[in-house]
Amino acid sequence: MVQFAIKARLSLLPTNFTLHIWNRDNNPICPFCRSHTESIAHLLKGCREFHNYYNRRHNRIADKIANDIKLSLPRYRIHSNMLAENVFPEISELITVLTHRKPDVLVIDRVSKVCFIVEVKVCFDLYFDYAYAEKLERYMPLLNILVESGWTVKLFPLCFGSLGCIKDDVWKCLRKLSIESYDIKEILQWC
């Protein structure tokens, strides 16, 4: 497994793309989707033929984090994979115009009007910064509507690599969600 991860990170696995680089007679096209170049990044996160596998991994990680947040913040309500207008019916007319309104996890406390938006992204390890910026951009309109409605909101984009790496700020974000260090270590090893 370690050899695979090292070779994958260095793009040394014999995909059609690397075989094409070594010998121009090889076809670089993915044999599964037949529309993109078969690279490590494409196979681990981009091939439409494996879309269900990518989604299942993403959902398992989001569910694991939601369950651990439930344990660490018992007075908060946890909403997993739920439309924001169903969680905030009082401002649903403002939210329904948004394109992205279904975050992975919404953690809310109606008494203190505090909301945490937790978004999970599983991407190829080299694209952490792009994935992080994409999640910020995607959920900033929802965050702004909630802030304008009197909520204190924090957005936590958590980026996990398809080869097992994590973005450097995932640990800090999970600590801000009151998850204990030993639980975070267990979450990250599991992911």
C-alpha positions as semicolon CSV with decimal commas, in nm:
position;residue;x (nm);y (nm);z (nm)
1;M;0,000;0,000;0,000
2;V;0,285;0,238;0,082
3;Q;0,454;0,161;-0,250
4;F;0,126;0,227;-0,432
5;A;0,081;0,564;-0,259
6;I;0,438;0,672;-0,334
7;K;0,418;0,564;-0,698
8;A;0,076;0,726;-0,735
9;R;0,201;1,057;-0,595
10;L;0,499;1,050;-0,828
11;S;0,280;0,942;-1,125
12;L;0,488;0,629;-1,174
13;L;0,202;0,380;-1,191
14;P;0,155;0,235;-1,540
15;T;-0,159;0,421;-1,641
16;N;-0,229;0,481;-2,009
17;F;-0,104;0,837;-1,968
18;T;0,234;0,738;-1,821
19;L;0,269;0,457;-2,075
20;H;0,198;0,716;-2,345
21;I;0,476;0,940;-2,207
22;W;0,720;0,647;-2,209
23;N;0,608;0,527;-2,553
24;R;0,411;0,762;-2,779
25;D;0,247;0,465;-2,956
26;N;0,028;0,392;-2,650
27;N;-0,317;0,545;-2,636
28;P;-0,352;0,777;-2,329
29;I;-0,735;0,758;-2,318
30;C;-0,909;0,605;-2,015
31;P;-1,044;0,257;-2,104
32;F;-1,338;0,300;-1,865
33;C;-1,495;0,633;-1,968
34;R;-1,317;0,666;-2,304
35;S;-1,326;1,045;-2,288
36;H;-1,036;1,160;-2,068
37;T;-0,669;1,083;-2,029
38;E;-0,616;0,795;-1,788
39;S;-0,397;0,949;-1,519
40;I;-0,379;0,874;-1,148
41;A;-0,580;1,187;-1,066
42;H;-0,846;1,087;-1,318
43;L;-0,875;0,731;-1,187
44;L;-0,882;0,826;-0,819
45;K;-1,129;1,111;-0,847
46;G;-1,245;1,202;-1,196
47;C;-1,362;0,902;-1,400
48;R;-1,740;0,909;-1,439
49;E;-1,750;0,527;-1,442
50;F;-1,642;0,527;-1,075
51;H;-1,860;0,818;-0,965
52;N;-2,062;0,601;-0,722
53;Y;-1,743;0,489;-0,547
54;Y;-1,625;0,849;-0,506
55;N;-1,964;0,954;-0,366
56;R;-1,977;0,664;-0,123
57;R;-1,633;0,750;0,013
58;H;-1,728;1,117;0,048
59;N;-2,055;1,028;0,225
60;R;-1,883;0,786;0,465
61;I;-1,636;1,058;0,567
62;A;-1,912;1,320;0,606
63;D;-2,123;1,080;0,816
64;K;-1,827;0,988;1,036
65;I;-1,751;1,355;1,102
66;A;-2,120;1,433;1,169
67;N;-2,140;1,150;1,423
68;D;-1,827;1,269;1,602
69;I;-1,958;1,628;1,610
70;K;-2,281;1,494;1,762
71;L;-2,081;1,341;2,045
72;S;-1,866;1,648;2,107
73;L;-2,144;1,910;2,081
74;P;-2,450;1,744;2,238
75;R;-2,658;2,063;2,273
76;Y;-2,627;2,143;1,901
77;R;-2,858;2,002;1,633
78;I;-2,674;1,819;1,356
79;H;-2,826;1,812;1,006
80;S;-2,647;1,591;0,755
81;N;-2,696;1,634;0,383
82;M;-3,012;1,841;0,429
83;L;-3,135;2,140;0,230
84;A;-3,067;2,461;0,421
85;E;-3,418;2,593;0,359
86;N;-3,554;2,295;0,558
87;V;-3,321;2,374;0,848
88;F;-3,395;2,748;0,837
89;P;-3,764;2,770;0,735
90;E;-3,789;3,131;0,855
91;I;-3,556;3,247;0,574
92;S;-3,628;2,975;0,320
93;E;-3,733;3,225;0,052
94;L;-3,383;3,378;0,061
95;I;-3,208;3,040;0,054
96;T;-3,407;2,872;-0,226
97;V;-3,257;3,107;-0,487
98;L;-2,908;2,974;-0,413
99;T;-2,753;2,706;-0,630
100;H;-2,553;2,543;-0,347
101;R;-2,770;2,508;-0,042
102;K;-2,714;2,149;0,073
103;P;-2,396;2,137;0,282
104;D;-2,265;1,806;0,409
105;V;-2,319;1,894;0,775
106;L;-2,501;2,185;0,938
107;V;-2,440;2,224;1,312
108;I;-2,679;2,473;1,471
109;D;-2,773;2,609;1,810
110;R;-3,099;2,804;1,780
111;V;-3,070;2,958;2,128
112;S;-2,738;3,134;2,065
113;K;-2,796;3,151;1,685
114;V;-2,465;2,983;1,606
115;C;-2,419;2,777;1,290
116;F;-2,124;2,574;1,163
117;I;-2,122;2,468;0,798
118;V;-1,898;2,164;0,752
119;E;-1,815;2,070;0,395
120;V;-1,611;1,762;0,302
121;K;-1,412;1,744;-0,019
122;V;-1,223;1,437;-0,135
123;C;-0,983;1,532;-0,412
124;F;-0,655;1,424;-0,561
125;D;-0,381;1,523;-0,318
126;L;-0,227;1,787;-0,545
127;Y;-0,551;1,988;-0,567
128;F;-0,610;2,072;-0,199
129;D;-0,584;2,448;-0,244
130;Y;-0,816;2,449;-0,544
131;A;-1,072;2,227;-0,366
132;Y;-1,058;2,443;-0,053
133;A;-1,114;2,763;-0,252
134;E;-1,397;2,597;-0,445
135;K;-1,582;2,502;-0,124
136;L;-1,537;2,853;0,018
137;E;-1,671;3,010;-0,298
138;R;-1,959;2,764;-0,323
139;Y;-2,098;2,820;0,028
140;M;-2,013;3,187;0,082
141;P;-2,358;3,304;-0,045
142;L;-2,534;3,078;0,209
143;L;-2,301;3,202;0,482
144;N;-2,377;3,565;0,390
145;I;-2,755;3,509;0,400
146;L;-2,729;3,347;0,742
147;V;-2,509;3,629;0,875
148;E;-2,752;3,891;0,742
149;S;-3,030;3,703;0,924
150;G;-2,851;3,739;1,258
151;W;-2,665;3,409;1,279
152;T;-2,301;3,368;1,378
153;V;-2,166;3,137;1,109
154;K;-1,837;2,958;1,051
155;L;-1,756;2,758;0,740
156;F;-1,525;2,458;0,770
157;P;-1,412;2,312;0,435
158;L;-1,236;1,984;0,514
159;C;-1,021;1,850;0,229
160;F;-0,915;1,485;0,223
161;G;-0,683;1,344;-0,040
162;S;-0,772;1,039;-0,244
163;L;-0,429;0,896;-0,157
164;G;-0,475;0,941;0,219
165;C;-0,331;1,288;0,280
166;I;-0,525;1,565;0,450
167;K;-0,508;1,941;0,407
168;D;-0,301;2,093;0,685
169;D;-0,591;2,282;0,848
170;V;-0,831;1,985;0,891
171;W;-0,698;1,915;1,243
172;K;-0,753;2,279;1,347
173;C;-1,105;2,283;1,203
174;L;-1,203;1,966;1,387
175;R;-1,060;2,109;1,712
176;K;-1,275;2,421;1,662
177;L;-1,574;2,187;1,647
178;S;-1,479;2,069;2,000
179;I;-1,368;1,722;1,894
180;E;-1,100;1,584;2,125
181;S;-0,748;1,525;1,992
182;Y;-0,758;1,148;2,031
183;D;-1,091;1,139;1,843
184;I;-0,949;1,357;1,566
185;K;-0,653;1,122;1,532
186;E;-0,892;0,828;1,503
187;I;-1,106;1,014;1,244
188;L;-0,805;1,104;1,032
189;Q;-0,663;0,751;1,043
190;W;-1,005;0,615;0,949
191;C;-1,040;0,862;0,659
